[in-house]
Amino acid sequence: MKKITLSLSMLFFIVNSFCQTQTTTFSKDYYLEKSKSQKKTAWRILGAGLGIAAIGGIVQLQHENQASNSFDFDFTGAYIAIGGGVLCVASIPFFVSAAKNKKMAVAIAIDNQNILLPQDNNFAFKKQPSLCLRIELY
């Protein structure tokens, strides 16, 4: 009896683990909203990076003016400017993914398509509303 109970419980766990999961479909509004939020994030990161790079440049110029007669080089401002540049470069993937999501939003549309239907002794076109997905190959 213990073996049968154990076997059935294992069978139920295995069957449950191989079940299909429900796939979610996303609408045009979802992709547009995602694109807008990614573009906002990208612009914020780019602005912060440019600001930090400008501050680093100003700090480096002030250190060079103050220590022009000595042999001590302070690269703190240069390091800050480089960090700002890296932050600017980090905004590029956000711009790219925002553009991809915008293309997905444009590609999904509800459109009327002509369907050829037999009517009397010949064929006639009828407009049928449908969900269209445009695929572009590069």
N, C-alpha and C positions, 0 to 999 in steps of 0.2 A: 504494500500500500504506500509506503514511504517513497519507493522508487517511482511509482506512477504519479504521485503528487509532485515530486521533484521534477520529473520529466515534463509534466504538463505546465508547471510554472516556468521552466526554462523555455519551453516552446512558445509560451505567450510572450516572454521577454524578447526572444529572437524575432518573432513575427512583428512585434511592435517596433523593433529597431530597424527593420527593413521596409517600413511603410513609406509611402511618398509623402513629402511635405507639400503644403499648399504654397503655390507660387503667387506672388503678388504682382499685380500690374500697376504701373504708374501712369498718371494722366499727364496731359500737356501742362496743366497748372503746377504739378509737382516739379517737373523739370525746369519750368520758368522760375519758380521760387528758389529752387536749388541753385540755378545759375546766378540769380540776383544776389543771393547770400554769399556765394563764392566770389563773385566780383567785388562785393563790398569788402570782404576779408582781404582780397588781393590788394585793393587800393589802400586799405589801412596798413597792411604790412609794407607796401612800397613807400607810403608816406613816412612811416616810422623809420624805415631804413634810410631814406634820403635825409631825414632830420638828424638821425644819429651820425650819418656820414658828414653832414655839414658841421655839426658840433665838433666832431673829431678833427676836421680840417681846421676849424678856428682854434682849437686847443693846440694843435701842432704848430700853427703859425705863431701863436703867442709864445710857445716854448722856444721856438727858433729865434724869435726876436729878443727874448730875455737872455738866452745863452749863446749869443752869437760870438762872444769872445772866448768862451771856454770850450774844452774838448768833451764835455759831457753831453751826450745825445740822449734825449728823452723821446721815445717813440710812442708815448701813451696816446697822443692824439692820432697818430697813424694807425695804431691798433683799433682805436674806436672807429675811425673812418673805414677801415677794412671790415670791421663787424657790421657797420651799416650797409656796406656794399654786399656782404653776404646775405643780409636780411632782404635787400632789394632783389637779389637773385632768387631767394626763397619764395618770392611772390609769384614767380613765373608759373609754377605748376597750378596755382589757383586760377590764374588767367586761362590756362589751357583747359582745365577741367570745366570752367565756367562756359567756355566756348563750345565744348563738346555737349554739355547739357543743354545749351541753347539750341544747338543743331538737333538734338533729340526732341526738344519741344516743338520745333518747327516740323520735324519729320512725322510726328504723330498728329493726325488731323482727321476730322470727320468730313467726308466728302461725298458727293453724289456721283455714282458711277453708272455708266450705261450697261445694261444687261440685255443680251439678245434672247427674247422669248418668242416661242411660236404663238402666233395669233391668227386665227382663221386658216388661210392657205399659205401665208408667208410669215416672215419673222419681223418682229418690231422691237425697237429699243425701249426699255423702260428704265427710268432713273431709280436707283436703289441707294438709300443712304448707307454708308459703310465707314468703318474705321480703317484708315489708310496709313501704312507705314512705308515711307519712302526710304529706300536703301541706296546710298551712293557708294560706288566702288572707286577707289582711288588708284 
